[in-house]
Every structure is written in C-alpha cells, then in structure tokens.
Amino acid sequence: MKIGNYELNGYTALAPMAGVADRAFRELCVEFGASYVVTEMVSSKGLTMHDRKSDTLLILGETEKPAAVQIFGNDPETMAEAAKKASQTGCCAIDINMGCPAPKIAGNGGGSALMRDPDLAARITEAVVKAVDLPVTVKFRSGWDENSINAVEFAKMQENAGASVITVHGRTKKQMYAPPVNIDIIRQVKESVNIPVIGNGDIVDALSAENMYKSTGCDFIMVGRGALGAPWIFNQINEYLKNGNIIPEPPIEERMNIMIRHIEKLCEYKGEYVGMREARKHSGWYIKGIRGAAALRQEICSLENMDQLRAIAEKVILADSINQQ
Ligand SMILES: Cc1cc2nc3c(=O)[nH]c(=O)nc-3n(C[C@H](O)[C@H](O)[C@H](O)COP(=O)(O)O)c2cc1C
C-alpha cells in the first residue's frame, strides 16, 4: 500500500493509542515488524497554543519511520494550523482522528462526534489537505450508533475532501471497544472508495489478521490492543501472511527481556519517575496469562525503579520454570 509517495512494505500498522503507543512502544513495534505507526492523538488546540505536553507528543524517533502524526479537534482552521506544525516532524502523513469515543474528545465535538457532522468532517480534511504538503489520512468508526451506521457515505465524503488513505475501526462510537468488530462494514467501505483502506479492530493474532484481509479486501491492517505486552505480534502476522508459518509466542525469558528493554526505553524518553509509573500497565500486559505471574500484580502496581522490575521478571521466569516441571 502507498501513503502518498511512501510505499509500505509488509502487512501491518500499529494503531494510535493514547497513553500507550508512545515513542518507546512504537520503536519496539517497528523493530518487531510493524510497517507503519501512528502517534498518540495530539490536540490541535494544544499544538496551536504551544502546550508543552502536546509538543512533546510530536517527537518521533529515528527508527520509527514511516510514522504519521495524529491530530484531533473540530475547528478546520485550528486543525490546519496544527497539521502544519505536525508536518515539520519528519512524519510521512497527517492522520485525523474522527473515531475517538472518549467523552473528553467526542464531548467537545472532536473524534467520533465528527461522524455526526460529515460536512464539518469533510471541511476539516479539506483544510488540512490544503495546509500541508503531506498526504492526509483519516481514521473513523462504523458510525455513531447502531441507528446511524454511515461509514460508507462518510468514507466517500472523505475521499472527495482529499483524504489519501482511510482507516476504519468496525465499531460504532456507542460500542466503544466491546462487542466483536463489524468486519462487513469495512468490506463495504473498501468497495465504495478508490483510496486505500486500512482495516482495524480485534486483530489479535496471525489468523485474525488474515481474516481481516480476506473478508474485507482491505489494503492494509492495523493492530491496537493485540500488541499490548506483545509487540512481537507484527513478526507473527508477517511470517504467516508471507510464508504461512505460525510463530509461537516467545519463551517467557525472552518476553521478560523484551519487557525490560521496553521499560528502559520508556525511562530514557520520559525519565524514571514517569517511566516507571507507565511501566505498571505495560508490565501487567507482558505477564498476562503467564502461570504463576498473577501473584506479582501487587508488586507491579507499586513499581518505582528498574531493579524492582528486573526482580519481578526473575520471579516470573522462576514461576514459569516451576510450572514446567
Ligand atoms: C488505550 C487505547 C488508546 C487509544 N487511543 C487512540 C488514539 O489516540 N487515536 C485513535 O484514533 N484511536 C485510539 N484508540 C483506538 C485504536 O486505535 C483502535 O482503533 C481500537 O483499539 C481498535 O483496534 P484493536 O481492536 O486492534 O485494539 C485507542 C485504543 C486504546 C485501547
């Protein structure tokens, strides 16, 4: 698939995930075979007002390219100005968030609220396309709720507004993240536009990745929660789609080493205080499902430094080896 002039090799993108898919995690996912990554959503207002936190979210690592910066908001002019600023980061595209269901975003007219106002959504895309020299991509859902599934119409309007690629998460805003994804709406969107379509939702392994491609005809796929505590999922998907081989989960010791490397990066980029607090959720994901590891959750919840994390990793490896005997 091409995003503007950028040819994406491979099969799978990492989804934008606020509070999770930061530089450290994106770099790790690229190392494990993600072909394309998208930043956490960044407030267009924050960017235009030079908010420090928003500016920090724009930082892209050298090894995480091609990457898109995702912005959110509901005012065409502010979005255009923010996109101009974001386009200076070395990103390959500007992605517009039209799918976020969080009250803080949708309640202020951004994210998925734009699916209720497709004209405004199209004007935003037009304004951003005009403002930057990069391709503009748009990510949205199947609709606002079950009575207003409008992804097909919405997609056509976005195509006309100048979007180069669209990503469809096959759930309504009201469904948040819960019920199984509606794969068919992604197929319908793919059949109704001429720009590339990225299929997203519930891809958790090589087989669900294949199913997304086969059932929808989409041009690329995007993985979100399936990569949490499992950045190697990209290699697993790539190997299966390319050669038909199923790569098993890495051995526990390897998983723990990857976790440690991830959190070291996190601390390098955000400092130990913030890094270790954020490490608590990531570590919980890395040990999920490992027998005997659940007893360590309490320790994970109060992680303060790398030594404590290394000690937990050793205990997980030990618990696993006892379970193997
Ligand atoms: C913790 C979390 C944060 C998310 N943040 C964003 C975001 O910043 N921008 C966005 O477009 N989608 C965001 N999403 C939605 C994901 O990109 C994706 O569309 C959704 O999780 C469905 O894909 P999955 O089933 O592979 O997780 C977020 C999802 C999660 C779980």
The ligand as an ORCA input file, in Angstrom:
! r2SCAN-3c Opt
* xyz 0 1
  C      -5.727      2.602     25.210
  C      -6.239      2.983     23.841
  C      -5.971      4.245     23.358
  C      -6.433      4.618     22.083
  N      -6.108      5.856     21.589
  C      -6.449      6.182     20.312
  C      -5.982      7.387     19.712
  O      -5.241      8.179     20.310
  N      -6.389      7.648     18.430
  C      -7.187      6.786     17.724
  O      -7.527      7.065     16.570
  N      -7.612      5.624     18.256
  C      -7.240      5.298     19.522
  N      -7.610      4.091     20.029
  C      -8.345      3.135     19.184
  C      -7.364      2.201     18.470
  O      -6.533      2.904     17.581
  C      -8.127      1.118     17.666
  O      -8.914      1.747     16.695
  C      -9.029      0.261     18.549
  O      -8.382     -0.121     19.752
  C      -9.496     -1.000     17.793
  O      -8.411     -1.773     17.391
  P      -7.943     -3.097     18.213
  O      -9.157     -3.982     18.343
  O      -6.842     -3.682     17.395
  O      -7.494     -2.617     19.571
  C      -7.191      3.707     21.311
  C      -7.455      2.438     21.822
  C      -6.987      2.063     23.052
  C      -7.261      0.678     23.567
*
